């Protein structure tokens, strides 16, 4: 790609980011663990700090990557844990979009 195309992609990224930020301001500024089972995972790993617990079954399936994210999120400060969990979810979606589309 040439430099002009890179600038267009960059500004498109900035524009889309600003639109998403404007539409969901509270989700960026005050994230909470309300989606899916994030708060269950965090609560479990706050009580069980053994690394072998990432191999546990939850609701009938082994969710290894969310378990690992929950395990490491339990070491973070409670004020930044929602950001950590949101970064995991965002990176998961982006990686799936990148490799499966």
C-alpha positions as CSV (number, residue, x, y, z in Angstrom):
1,X,0.0,0.0,0.0
2,X,1.1,3.5,-0.6
3,X,1.4,6.2,2.0
4,X,-1.8,7.9,0.9
5,X,-3.8,4.7,1.5
6,X,-2.2,4.3,4.9
7,X,-3.4,7.8,5.9
8,X,-6.9,7.0,4.7
9,X,-7.0,3.8,6.8
10,X,-5.6,5.6,9.8
11,X,-8.2,8.4,9.6
12,X,-11.0,5.9,9.1
13,X,-9.8,4.1,12.2
14,X,-9.8,7.4,14.2
15,X,-13.2,8.3,12.9
16,X,-14.8,5.0,13.7
17,X,-13.1,5.0,17.2
18,X,-14.5,8.5,17.9
19,X,-18.0,7.4,16.8
20,X,-17.9,4.3,19.0
21,X,-16.6,6.4,21.9
22,X,-19.3,9.0,21.4
23,X,-22.1,6.4,21.3
24,X,-20.8,4.3,24.2
25,X,-19.1,6.8,26.4
26,X,-20.0,5.1,29.7
27,X,-18.7,1.8,28.5
28,X,-15.2,3.3,28.0
29,X,-15.1,5.5,31.0
30,X,-17.0,3.3,33.6
31,X,-16.7,-0.3,32.4
32,X,-18.4,-3.0,34.5
33,X,-18.4,-6.8,34.3
34,X,-22.0,-7.2,33.3
35,X,-21.5,-9.2,30.1
36,X,-21.6,-12.9,29.9
37,X,-19.8,-14.7,32.8
38,X,-17.0,-12.3,33.4
39,X,-18.0,-11.5,37.0
40,X,-18.4,-15.2,37.8
41,X,-14.9,-15.9,36.5
42,X,-13.4,-13.0,38.4
43,X,-15.2,-13.9,41.7
44,X,-14.0,-17.5,41.3
45,X,-10.4,-16.6,40.8
46,X,-10.4,-14.1,43.6
47,X,-11.2,-17.1,45.9
48,X,-9.1,-19.7,44.1
49,X,-5.6,-18.5,43.2
50,X,-4.1,-21.8,42.1
51,X,-3.0,-21.8,38.4
52,X,-4.3,-25.3,37.9
53,X,-7.8,-24.0,38.3
54,X,-7.8,-22.6,34.7
55,X,-8.5,-26.2,33.6
56,X,-11.8,-26.2,35.4
57,X,-15.1,-26.8,33.6
58,X,-17.7,-24.1,33.8
59,X,-21.3,-24.6,32.7
60,X,-20.3,-27.9,31.0
61,X,-17.4,-26.7,28.9
62,X,-13.8,-25.8,29.3
63,X,-13.2,-22.2,28.5
64,X,-9.5,-22.0,28.7
65,X,-8.8,-18.5,27.4
66,X,-11.5,-16.8,29.5
67,X,-10.3,-18.8,32.5
68,X,-6.7,-17.6,31.9
69,X,-8.0,-14.0,31.5
70,X,-10.0,-14.3,34.7
71,X,-7.1,-15.7,36.6
72,X,-4.7,-12.9,35.6
73,X,-7.5,-10.3,36.1
74,X,-7.8,-11.4,39.7
75,X,-4.3,-10.0,40.4
76,X,-5.2,-6.6,39.1
77,X,-6.6,-3.8,41.1
78,X,-10.4,-3.9,41.3
79,X,-10.6,-0.5,39.8
80,X,-8.8,-1.6,36.6
81,X,-10.1,-5.2,36.4
82,X,-13.1,-4.3,34.1
83,X,-10.6,-2.6,31.7
84,X,-8.5,-5.7,31.7
85,X,-11.5,-8.0,31.0
86,X,-12.7,-5.6,28.3
87,X,-9.3,-5.6,26.6
88,X,-9.4,-9.4,26.6
89,X,-12.8,-9.4,25.0
90,X,-11.9,-6.8,22.4
91,X,-8.6,-8.6,21.5
92,X,-10.5,-11.9,21.2
93,X,-13.0,-10.4,18.8
94,X,-10.3,-8.6,16.8
95,X,-8.2,-11.8,16.4
96,X,-11.2,-13.8,15.3
97,X,-12.2,-11.1,12.8
98,X,-8.6,-11.0,11.5
99,X,-8.1,-14.7,11.0
100,X,-11.6,-15.9,10.2
101,X,-12.9,-13.4,7.7
